[in-house]
Amino acid sequence: MKGKENVKMELNIAGEQVYVTVPFSSQDFVRRTEQDIEALYRDWRLRFTKKTPTELLAMMIYQYASYYHDMRDKYDRATREAENISRMLDSVLDMSVE
């Protein structure tokens, strides 16, 4: 596989086959994600017995989208804070040079 950048993978999500092409180096991440989704699906099938598979998947999509947006907001705040700190450090260094 050494010169091959991407690999095709078959995933099983809630009994459905999903085919993805990912960088070779991302295979472990993709498998771990598949396992996490499958574990959540199995758990929620037991917890929410009256929900259809489609309803469960919709709930899972919301859950993962919520995680994504939360992490994105935290990343954006951390980036702004790092930029502020960098500007402050630049100011301090500029004062020490004068």
Buried (B, 14 or more C-beta within 10 A) or exposed (E): EEEEEEBEBEBEBBEEEEEEEBEEEBEEEBEEBBEEBBEBBEEBEEEEEEBEEEEBBEBBEEEBEEEEEEEEEEEEEEEEEEEEEEEEEEEEEEEEEE
